[in-house]
């Protein structure tokens, strides 16, 4: 779930930029800003920090396994080359 506190703060800051003559509807403007920001963020393909960290850990494990497999293939290729040379 996305933390709404930064959205609330941004909506407050935006409403504070409204000219003084329009400030009587400040709370309503703030709520409108907040709704627009939330709507815009909802359209984005975002993930939570927790989801990001889980995928990061999966990628790290996958990278470690790939490196181990690359090393194993290199060793097997070296052995295969040595075996071919010895048999000729």
C-alpha positions in Angstrom: 0.0 0.0 0.0 1.2 3.5 -0.9 2.0 5.8 2.1 -0.5 8.7 1.8 1.3 11.1 4.1 3.5 12.5 1.4 0.4 13.0 -0.8 -1.3 14.8 2.0 1.7 17.0 2.5 2.0 17.8 -1.2 -1.7 18.7 -1.3 -1.3 21.0 1.6 1.7 22.7 0.0 -0.2 23.1 -3.3 -3.2 24.6 -1.5 -0.9 27.1 0.3 0.3 28.4 -3.1 -3.3 29.4 -4.0 -3.7 33.2 -4.1 -5.2 34.7 -0.9 -8.5 35.7 -2.6 -9.2 32.0 -3.4 -8.2 30.6 0.0 -11.7 30.5 1.5 -12.1 27.2 -0.4 -8.7 26.1 0.7 -9.8 22.8 2.4 -11.8 21.9 -0.7 -8.9 22.7 -3.0 -6.6 20.6 -0.8 -9.0 17.7 -1.0 -9.2 18.1 -4.8 -5.4 18.2 -5.1 -5.2 15.1 -3.0 -7.8 13.3 -5.1 -6.0 14.3 -8.3 -2.6 13.2 -6.9 -4.0 9.8 -5.7 -5.7 9.3 -9.1 -2.5 10.0 -11.0 -0.5 7.7 -8.8 -3.1 4.9 -9.0 -2.6 4.9 -12.8 1.1 4.3 -12.4 2.5 0.8 -12.2 4.0 1.2 -8.8 5.1 -1.4 -6.2 5.6 -1.1 -2.5 9.1 -1.0 -1.0 8.4 -4.5 0.4 7.6 -5.9 -3.0 10.6 -4.2 -4.5 12.9 -5.7 -1.8 11.5 -9.2 -2.3 12.1 -9.0 -6.1 15.6 -7.5 -5.4 16.4 -10.5 -3.2 15.1 -13.0 -5.8 17.3 -11.3 -8.5 20.3 -11.5 -6.3 19.8 -15.2 -5.7 19.3 -15.7 -9.4 22.4 -13.8 -10.2 24.4 -15.9 -7.7 23.1 -19.2 -9.2 23.9 -18.0 -12.7 27.4 -17.1 -11.8 27.8 -20.6 -10.2 26.5 -22.2 -13.3 28.8 -20.2 -15.5 31.7 -21.3 -13.4 30.6 -24.9 -13.6 30.3 -24.7 -17.4 33.7 -23.2 -17.7 35.2 -26.0 -15.6 33.4 -28.7 -17.6 34.6 -27.0 -20.9 38.2 -27.0 -19.5 37.9 -30.7 -18.6 36.4 -31.6 -21.9 39.2 -29.8 -23.7 41.8 -31.6 -21.6 40.1 -35.0 -22.2 40.0 -34.4 -25.9 43.7 -33.4 -26.0 44.7 -36.5 -23.9 42.8 -38.9 -26.2 44.5 -37.6 -29.4 
